[in-house]
Amino acid sequence: MIRTRTRVTVPIAIALALLAGPVLTGCSVQNLVNQATGGKVSLPGKSIPKDFPSDIPLVKGTVVLGLGVNDGDKGKGWNVTIQVTGDNPYDGAAKQLEDAGYKSQGVVAPATDQGGTAAFDNGTYTIVMVVAKTDKNWTVNYTVASDSKQ
């Protein structure tokens, strides 16, 4: 257990140390990432990425993470996590996707009082939706991948 934690902690500490210098000197971390990846990665933020597909319905709530990756001819991908209050949003979120034309590709983890996981596809985008209970709230995470033609 300690070795696993060390293997994860050391790279994170190194990455933070490398990024801290430019941040403290006023250089944008996103600019560094753009230079290193040719603009293929958008750092996580607390908003939906600008190029997130508009035909993918998302639950209403507070965006706690938004990330986009563009690998040119290999496709694009996004990850959006939304915090939701109230009852379990699993059924409503799944229905939103189905009503928008996304077909269920199967349930990875059936919906329970703690959440669930399912996959959807419309021929252009594949979506893995994960709903999880966190304290008194819920999070709905959408991982979206496009085919290489997008």
C-alpha positions in Angstrom: 0.0 0.0 0.0 2.8 2.4 0.9 4.6 1.7 -2.4 1.5 2.4 -4.4 0.9 5.6 -2.7 4.6 6.6 -3.2 4.4 5.8 -6.9 1.5 8.1 -7.3 2.5 10.8 -4.9 6.1 11.4 -6.3 5.0 12.1 -9.9 2.3 14.4 -8.7 4.8 16.3 -6.5 7.2 16.6 -9.4 4.5 17.8 -11.7 3.4 20.4 -9.2 6.9 21.6 -8.6 7.5 22.0 -12.3 4.3 23.9 -12.8 4.7 26.1 -9.7 7.6 28.1 -11.1 5.8 29.3 -14.2 2.6 30.0 -12.3 4.5 32.1 -9.8 6.2 34.1 -12.5 2.9 34.8 -14.3 3.2 32.3 -17.1 0.0 30.4 -17.8 0.0 26.7 -17.1 -2.5 26.3 -20.0 0.1 28.1 -22.3 2.7 25.6 -21.2 0.4 22.7 -21.8 -0.5 24.1 -25.3 3.2 24.4 -26.1 3.9 20.9 -24.9 0.9 19.2 -26.6 0.4 21.5 -29.6 -2.9 22.6 -28.2 -4.4 19.1 -27.9 -5.2 19.3 -24.2 -7.4 21.8 -22.4 -6.6 21.9 -18.6 -9.5 21.1 -16.3 -11.7 24.0 -15.4 -15.0 24.5 -13.7 -16.9 25.0 -16.9 -18.0 23.0 -19.9 -15.3 23.0 -22.6 -16.0 25.5 -25.4 -16.0 22.8 -28.0 -18.1 20.3 -26.1 -20.8 18.9 -28.5 -24.0 21.0 -28.1 -26.2 18.0 -28.9 -25.2 16.2 -25.8 -27.7 17.1 -23.0 -26.2 17.5 -19.6 -28.0 17.5 -16.2 -28.5 20.9 -14.6 -26.2 21.6 -11.7 -22.8 23.0 -10.9 -19.9 22.1 -13.2 -17.0 21.0 -11.0 -14.7 19.8 -13.8 -14.5 20.3 -17.6 -11.7 18.9 -19.7 -11.2 18.5 -23.4 -8.6 16.6 -25.5 -8.2 16.9 -29.3 -6.0 14.5 -31.1 -6.7 15.7 -34.6 -7.5 12.8 -36.9 -7.7 10.4 -34.0 -10.7 12.1 -32.5 -11.7 14.3 -29.7 -12.7 13.6 -26.1 -14.2 15.5 -23.2 -14.9 14.9 -19.6 -17.5 16.9 -17.7 -18.5 16.4 -14.0 -21.6 18.1 -12.7 -22.7 18.3 -9.0 -26.4 17.9 -8.6 -28.6 18.3 -5.5 -31.9 16.5 -4.8 -32.8 12.9 -5.7 -30.7 10.4 -7.6 -30.3 11.9 -11.1 -29.4 8.6 -12.9 -32.8 7.9 -14.6 -33.3 11.5 -15.6 -29.8 11.9 -17.1 -30.2 8.6 -19.0 -33.6 9.7 -20.3 -32.1 13.0 -21.5 -29.5 11.2 -23.5 -32.0 8.7 -25.0 -34.5 11.5 -25.9 -31.6 13.2 -27.7 -31.1 10.1 -29.9 -28.4 8.3 -27.9 -28.9 4.6 -27.7 -28.0 2.7 -24.6 -25.0 0.4 -25.1 -25.6 -1.4 -21.9 -25.5 -0.8 -18.2 -22.0 -1.1 -16.7 -23.2 -0.8 -13.1 -27.0 -0.9 -12.5 -28.6 2.1 -10.9 -28.8 1.9 -7.1 -29.4 4.3 -4.3 -25.6 5.2 -4.6 -25.6 5.8 -8.4 -24.8 3.8 -11.5 -22.9 3.7 -14.8 -24.1 3.3 -18.4 -22.8 3.8 -21.9 -24.6 5.5 -24.8 -23.8 6.0 -28.5 -25.3 7.9 -31.5 -22.9 6.9 -34.2 -20.9 10.1 -33.7 -20.2 10.2 -30.0 -19.9 7.5 -27.4 -20.7 8.6 -23.8 -20.0 6.8 -20.5 -22.2 8.3 -17.8 -21.3 7.7 -14.2 -23.6 8.8 -11.4 -22.3 8.7 -7.8 -23.6 9.9 -4.5 -21.2 12.2 -2.7 -22.2 13.3 0.8 -25.6 14.9 0.5 -25.2 15.6 -3.3 -24.7 13.7 -6.5 -22.2 13.9 -9.3 -22.9 13.0 -12.9 -19.7 12.5 -14.9 -19.9 12.3 -18.7 -16.9 10.9 -20.6 -17.4 11.6 -24.3 -15.4 10.3 -27.2 -15.9 11.2 -30.9 -15.0 9.0 -33.8 -11.9 10.0 -35.8 -13.9 11.9 -38.4 -15.0 14.7 -36.0 
